[in-house]
């Protein structure tokens, strides 16, 4: 961001500061009156100290040196122990008056923007830095609203996503709900302080890097913050370029450390342990917005023979090149993990299994068309890979189950014919978590279907008339209803209509199983909301396939 843009933001923040000054003084005077009549004068006095502390830090950062000096003077005065409350009131009123006089001067005459930076800060602010992060989300917790707004605007211009709050508890809630890369934390906060909040953040196992912001240039405070484990401590006033430099240094250090943990040293793919963290994040997104995702195991065929015939150094070269090939040919949002040996896994966000299948087919065609060329060998090596895919379809799905499905699909490929891509099939899956209601008045048909589907692990309920079927559907809320059209009391068409008009049952899938074969009947069933239509006589295998396709 250029200097003109920074100055434009700073100038807008200065205007906001001055425009809000009368309200801030008014609110502070109300606190002073409350102090005079308070049963807890210590708490009220602390609010007065915080007012002058806030004015000092924000005014200094914005370049209003005269107001900052008054804030600093009266913060120190009121921070002392007073035996007489009248002295507190007198000193506070003098401080308010002095700030107001300087405020009035600024309205009629621009004050030169001055800040008193240390030599260390000058070096930091005058240096050139590159934003090492491609993206990042920063949470700012500070009770100074104007400073929050200014920091938000400036850091957004630097390319960061910004979340702001002035409340400690809200900050903890944001950490629970959002992925945060860095926290900027004020030392002085309402009803608590930054040091106490820091401890709470760590107690909740949040490990994000934290930079303290403070208007207190006290060595003891700095030492306390750093001893707690803060990554940096910045005192107000601060230059925006200095803040940017410190933020980037902390993020770069944190990202380098994190990469050593989450990246495989040989292939630069992510590690198996990191996959579980990211997969849970994708599952959480899926539960909030129903955005499905898929995973795929990829295994190099006959890799052991490469190690045996050419040595492990060539094998390592193959693994590195394969990982690079995946990175070069996948989307940026797709993530590659090394699960061990020659087995890799790809996480496909917002991607169905069928979409992942076509992506991997394209990759296979590109990969298989080129022989592997090694700098350590004169001859080229022909390499192939197999893949198994699984897709999350329900919020109850566990990540371990998803891994098992993709692994099973890969195993099937290895057993049948290497070098293929396969989506996990539910044919062999025991679906004890799925419930089916059969509504049909032909007992022989019911027994045939129930026996077949029970053997696959489905839980089966049944009814032999339409009215009872509607009641049972509302009670059990099955995943699927297999419904005959010709039934006593209420026919199948009316059953569909009532089910689809009921909020409790309108999402239940329905397969019609009927001897009615006319186009008129079939079209009517679909218009009412049926999901599939199978005519009698029927094949149990065909019914089984349609059930698996729907649920």
Secondary structure, DSSP 8 states (H G I E B T S, - for coil): --HHHHHHHHHHHHHHHHHTHHHHHHHHHHHHHHHHH-S-HHHHHHHHHHHHHHHHHHHHHHT-HHHHHHHHHHHHHHTS--S-HHHHHHHHHHHHHHHHHHHHHHHHS---------HHHHHHHHS------S--EEEEE-S-HHHHHHHHHHHHHTT-EEEEES-HHHHHHHHHHS--SEEEEESEETTEEHHHHHHHHHHTT---EEEEEES---HHHHHHHHHHT-SEEEESS--HHHHHHHHHHHHHHHHHHHHHHHB-TTT--EEHHHHHHHHHHHHHHHHHH----EEEEEEETTHHHHHHHH-HHHHHHHHHHHHHHHHHHS-TT-EEEEEETTEEEEEETT--HHHHHHHHHHHHHHHHTS-B--TT-SS-B---EEEEEEE--STT--HHHHHHHHHHHHHHHHHH-SS-EEE--GGG---TT-EEEEE-S-HHHHHHHHHHHHHTT-EEEEESSHHHHHHHHHHH--SEEEE-SS-SSS-HHHHHHHHHTSTTTTT-EEEEEES---HHHHHHHHHHT-SEEEESS--HHHHHHHHHHH-
